[in-house]
Amino acid sequence: MGKRRKNHRTVQIHIDSFSHQEQQKRHIPSNALDNITLRERQIELISLIDNHDVIIITGPAGTSKTFIDSYYAIRSLRENHFEKIIFTKPIQEAGEKLGALPGNIEQKIDPHYESFKISMLKMIKKQNLEKLIEQEVVEFRPLAYMRGATFDNALMILDEAQNADIRQIMLFITRMGVNSKVLISGDVHQYDINANHVAFPFFVEYIAKGIDGVGLFEFTRKDIVRNKILIEITEKYEKLKAENILPKNKLN
């Protein structure tokens, strides 16, 4: 009996050591996120993400969608749930295509992913994040460069989905491989690039809804965590939009 206990202890030490080595390799301190206090609605969302394979998060600007994406990414790496984090978002702006922008691919896409980096730097140190990026544990990949890829053991995150067309959304979600999880977040009432982009609400309502394994979560203006004056501003904006008296979008 004594020998069995000894063997069991040896195995346990090996498992703990492996976990520690993985954390060290990924540069995620064991106390990462200890300084983060989640609100009740955010805790509800984390639970939903834990229990679904595909999670769609909707809500107006300022409701912590990108923050939760980043929080879940760091937590997943800390707990060794995934080998890789893939961040993406539509990066076409004002009709200007990626290929027309100056610089190499990293220089072209870097400004578009600043929101993710800012959120993650609230949770881990800059040198930790830089190592994760250097080792390609955290990867920022444009939608245009995803064709043909399959991501196994990965957390895949699409932010600002309201600016993607339906083909881009489907291209992203069909990259999902074995033991992976997908987070898609956006505002079904906001279209930064083109007011005619309604693919995201269409995807939510007519494709994703009702599928087993897909979780839907909606933030409202009451969940805004930025300056509370935004609540009144966005309410007035939505009222004017409903009355169809907003100025026309010059990009259309």
Contacts in CASP RR format, 6 or more apart in sequence:
PFRMAT RR
TARGET T0000
AUTHOR 0000-0000-0000
METHOD contacts of the structure
MODEL  1
MGKRRKNHRTVQIHIDSFSHQEQQKRHIPSNALDNITLRERQIELISLID
NHDVIIITGPAGTSKTFIDSYYAIRSLRENHFEKIIFTKPIQEAGEKLGA
LPGNIEQKIDPHYESFKISMLKMIKKQNLEKLIEQEVVEFRPLAYMRGAT
FDNALMILDEAQNADIRQIMLFITRMGVNSKVLISGDVHQYDINANHVAF
PFFVEYIAKGIDGVGLFEFTRKDIVRNKILIEITEKYEKLKAENILPKNK
LN
19 80 0 8 1.000
22 80 0 8 1.000
23 29 0 8 1.000
23 30 0 8 1.000
23 78 0 8 1.000
23 80 0 8 1.000
25 135 0 8 1.000
26 77 0 8 1.000
26 78 0 8 1.000
26 132 0 8 1.000
26 135 0 8 1.000
26 137 0 8 1.000
27 124 0 8 1.000
27 127 0 8 1.000
27 128 0 8 1.000
27 129 0 8 1.000
27 131 0 8 1.000
27 132 0 8 1.000
28 74 0 8 1.000
28 77 0 8 1.000
28 78 0 8 1.000
28 124 0 8 1.000
28 128 0 8 1.000
28 132 0 8 1.000
29 78 0 8 1.000
29 124 0 8 1.000
29 128 0 8 1.000
30 78 0 8 1.000
32 74 0 8 1.000
32 78 0 8 1.000
32 123 0 8 1.000
32 124 0 8 1.000
33 71 0 8 1.000
33 74 0 8 1.000
33 75 0 8 1.000
33 78 0 8 1.000
33 123 0 8 1.000
35 123 0 8 1.000
36 71 0 8 1.000
36 122 0 8 1.000
36 123 0 8 1.000
38 46 0 8 1.000
38 71 0 8 1.000
39 64 0 8 1.000
39 223 0 8 1.000
39 225 0 8 1.000
41 219 0 8 1.000
41 223 0 8 1.000
42 64 0 8 1.000
42 68 0 8 1.000
44 217 0 8 1.000
45 57 0 8 1.000
45 68 0 8 1.000
45 217 0 8 1.000
46 68 0 8 1.000
46 71 0 8 1.000
46 72 0 8 1.000
48 55 0 8 1.000
48 215 0 8 1.000
48 217 0 8 1.000
49 55 0 8 1.000
49 72 0 8 1.000
49 181 0 8 1.000
49 183 0 8 1.000
52 181 0 8 1.000
52 213 0 8 1.000
52 214 0 8 1.000
52 215 0 8 1.000
53 176 0 8 1.000
53 180 0 8 1.000
53 181 0 8 1.000
53 182 0 8 1.000
53 213 0 8 1.000
53 214 0 8 1.000
54 173 0 8 1.000
54 176 0 8 1.000
54 181 0 8 1.000
54 182 0 8 1.000
54 184 0 8 1.000
54 208 0 8 1.000
54 211 0 8 1.000
54 213 0 8 1.000
54 214 0 8 1.000
54 215 0 8 1.000
55 181 0 8 1.000
55 182 0 8 1.000
55 183 0 8 1.000
55 184 0 8 1.000
55 214 0 8 1.000
55 215 0 8 1.000
55 216 0 8 1.000
55 217 0 8 1.000
56 184 0 8 1.000
56 185 0 8 1.000
56 204 0 8 1.000
56 208 0 8 1.000
56 214 0 8 1.000
56 215 0 8 1.000
56 216 0 8 1.000
56 217 0 8 1.000
57 65 0 8 1.000
57 68 0 8 1.000
57 69 0 8 1.000
57 183 0 8 1.000
57 184 0 8 1.000
57 185 0 8 1.000
57 186 0 8 1.000
57 217 0 8 1.000
57 218 0 8 1.000
57 219 0 8 1.000
58 185 0 8 1.000
58 186 0 8 1.000
58 187 0 8 1.000
58 188 0 8 1.000
58 204 0 8 1.000
58 216 0 8 1.000
58 217 0 8 1.000
58 218 0 8 1.000
58 219 0 8 1.000
59 65 0 8 1.000
59 186 0 8 1.000
59 187 0 8 1.000
59 188 0 8 1.000
59 189 0 8 1.000
59 218 0 8 1.000
59 219 0 8 1.000
59 220 0 8 1.000
59 223 0 8 1.000
60 187 0 8 1.000
60 189 0 8 1.000
60 190 0 8 1.000
60 219 0 8 1.000
60 220 0 8 1.000
60 221 0 8 1.000
60 224 0 8 1.000
60 234 0 8 1.000
61 187 0 8 1.000
61 190 0 8 1.000
61 224 0 8 1.000
61 226 0 8 1.000
61 230 0 8 1.000
61 234 0 8 1.000
62 224 0 8 1.000
62 225 0 8 1.000
62 226 0 8 1.000
62 230 0 8 1.000
63 219 0 8 1.000
63 220 0 8 1.000
63 221 0 8 1.000
63 223 0 8 1.000
63 224 0 8 1.000
63 225 0 8 1.000
64 219 0 8 1.000
64 223 0 8 1.000
64 225 0 8 1.000
65 159 0 8 1.000
65 185 0 8 1.000
65 186 0 8 1.000
65 219 0 8 1.000
66 115 0 8 1.000
66 116 0 8 1.000
66 119 0 8 1.000
66 159 0 8 1.000
66 185 0 8 1.000
67 119 0 8 1.000
67 122 0 8 1.000
67 225 0 8 1.000
68 185 0 8 1.000
69 87 0 8 1.000
69 116 0 8 1.000
69 119 0 8 1.000
69 157 0 8 1.000
69 159 0 8 1.000
69 183 0 8 1.000
69 185 0 8 1.000
70 116 0 8 1.000
70 119 0 8 1.000
70 120 0 8 1.000
70 123 0 8 1.000
71 119 0 8 1.000
71 123 0 8 1.000
72 155 0 8 1.000
72 183 0 8 1.000
73 85 0 8 1.000
73 87 0 8 1.000
73 120 0 8 1.000
73 138 0 8 1.000
73 155 0 8 1.000
73 157 0 8 1.000
74 120 0 8 1.000
74 123 0 8 1.000
74 124 0 8 1.000
75 81 0 8 1.000
76 82 0 8 1.000
76 85 0 8 1.000
76 155 0 8 1.000
77 85 0 8 1.000
77 132 0 8 1.000
77 137 0 8 1.000
77 138 0 8 1.000
81 155 0 8 1.000
82 153 0 8 1.000
82 154 0 8 1.000
82 155 0 8 1.000
82 179 0 8 1.000
82 180 0 8 1.000
82 181 0 8 1.000
83 137 0 8 1.000
83 152 0 8 1.000
83 153 0 8 1.000
83 154 0 8 1.000
84 136 0 8 1.000
84 137 0 8 1.000
84 138 0 8 1.000
84 139 0 8 1.000
84 151 0 8 1.000
84 153 0 8 1.000
84 154 0 8 1.000
84 155 0 8 1.000
85 132 0 8 1.000
85 137 0 8 1.000
85 138 0 8 1.000
85 139 0 8 1.000
85 154 0 8 1.000
85 155 0 8 1.000
85 157 0 8 1.000
86 139 0 8 1.000
86 141 0 8 1.000
86 151 0 8 1.000
86 154 0 8 1.000
86 155 0 8 1.000
86 156 0 8 1.000
86 157 0 8 1.000
86 175 0 8 1.000
87 113 0 8 1.000
87 116 0 8 1.000
87 138 0 8 1.000
87 139 0 8 1.000
87 140 0 8 1.000
87 141 0 8 1.000
87 157 0 8 1.000
87 159 0 8 1.000
88 140 0 8 1.000
88 141 0 8 1.000
88 142 0 8 1.000
88 143 0 8 1.000
88 146 0 8 1.000
88 156 0 8 1.000
88 157 0 8 1.000
88 158 0 8 1.000
88 159 0 8 1.000
88 172 0 8 1.000
89 112 0 8 1.000
89 113 0 8 1.000
89 143 0 8 1.000
89 158 0 8 1.000
89 159 0 8 1.000
89 160 0 8 1.000
89 161 0 8 1.000
89 163 0 8 1.000
90 143 0 8 1.000
90 160 0 8 1.000
90 161 0 8 1.000
90 163 0 8 1.000
90 164 0 8 1.000
90 168 0 8 1.000
90 193 0 8 1.000
91 98 0 8 1.000
91 108 0 8 1.000
91 109 0 8 1.000
91 112 0 8 1.000
91 142 0 8 1.000
91 143 0 8 1.000
92 98 0 8 1.000
92 163 0 8 1.000
92 193 0 8 1.000
93 193 0 8 1.000
94 193 0 8 1.000
94 251 0 8 1.000
95 193 0 8 1.000
95 251 0 8 1.000
98 108 0 8 1.000
98 109 0 8 1.000
98 142 0 8 1.000
98 144 0 8 1.000
99 108 0 8 1.000
101 108 0 8 1.000
102 108 0 8 1.000
105 142 0 8 1.000
105 145 0 8 1.000
109 140 0 8 1.000
109 142 0 8 1.000
110 140 0 8 1.000
113 140 0 8 1.000
115 159 0 8 1.000
116 140 0 8 1.000
116 157 0 8 1.000
116 159 0 8 1.000
117 129 0 8 1.000
120 129 0 8 1.000
120 138 0 8 1.000
121 129 0 8 1.000
129 138 0 8 1.000
132 138 0 8 1.000
133 139 0 8 1.000
133 140 0 8 1.000
143 158 0 8 1.000
143 164 0 8 1.000
143 168 0 8 1.000
143 171 0 8 1.000
143 172 0 8 1.000
146 171 0 8 1.000
146 172 0 8 1.000
146 175 0 8 1.000
147 171 0 8 1.000
148 175 0 8 1.000
149 175 0 8 1.000
150 175 0 8 1.000
150 176 0 8 1.000
150 177 0 8 1.000
151 175 0 8 1.000
151 176 0 8 1.000
151 177 0 8 1.000
151 180 0 8 1.000
152 177 0 8 1.000
152 178 0 8 1.000
152 179 0 8 1.000
152 180 0 8 1.000
153 178 0 8 1.000
153 179 0 8 1.000
153 180 0 8 1.000
154 177 0 8 1.000
154 180 0 8 1.000
154 181 0 8 1.000
155 180 0 8 1.000
155 181 0 8 1.000
155 183 0 8 1.000
156 172 0 8 1.000
156 175 0 8 1.000
156 176 0 8 1.000
156 180 0 8 1.000
156 181 0 8 1.000
156 182 0 8 1.000
156 183 0 8 1.000
157 182 0 8 1.000
157 183 0 8 1.000
157 184 0 8 1.000
157 185 0 8 1.000
158 164 0 8 1.000
158 169 0 8 1.000
158 172 0 8 1.000
158 173 0 8 1.000
158 182 0 8 1.000
158 183 0 8 1.000
158 184 0 8 1.000
158 185 0 8 1.000
159 185 0 8 1.000
159 186 0 8 1.000
160 185 0 8 1.000
160 186 0 8 1.000
160 192 0 8 1.000
161 169 0 8 1.000
161 184 0 8 1.000
161 185 0 8 1.000
161 186 0 8 1.000
161 200 0 8 1.000
161 203 0 8 1.000
162 186 0 8 1.000
162 187 0 8 1.000
162 188 0 8 1.000
162 190 0 8 1.000
162 191 0 8 1.000
162 192 0 8 1.000
162 197 0 8 1.000
162 200 0 8 1.000
162 201 0 8 1.000
163 191 0 8 1.000
163 192 0 8 1.000
163 193 0 8 1.000
163 194 0 8 1.000
163 197 0 8 1.000
164 172 0 8 1.000
164 197 0 8 1.000
164 199 0 8 1.000
164 200 0 8 1.000
165 197 0 8 1.000
165 199 0 8 1.000
166 199 0 8 1.000
166 202 0 8 1.000
166 203 0 8 1.000
168 199 0 8 1.000
169 184 0 8 1.000
169 199 0 8 1.000
169 200 0 8 1.000
169 203 0 8 1.000
172 182 0 8 1.000
172 184 0 8 1.000
173 182 0 8 1.000
173 184 0 8 1.000
176 182 0 8 1.000
186 200 0 8 1.000
188 200 0 8 1.000
188 201 0 8 1.000
188 204 0 8 1.000
189 238 0 8 1.000
189 241 0 8 1.000
191 197 0 8 1.000
191 198 0 8 1.000
193 251 0 8 1.000
194 249 0 8 1.000
194 251 0 8 1.000
194 252 0 8 1.000
195 249 0 8 1.000
195 251 0 8 1.000
195 252 0 8 1.000
196 252 0 8 1.000
204 216 0 8 1.000
208 214 0 8 1.000
208 216 0 8 1.000
209 216 0 8 1.000
221 231 0 8 1.000
221 234 0 8 1.000
221 235 0 8 1.000
222 231 0 8 1.000
224 230 0 8 1.000
224 231 0 8 1.000
224 234 0 8 1.000
237 246 0 8 1.000
240 246 0 8 1.000
END
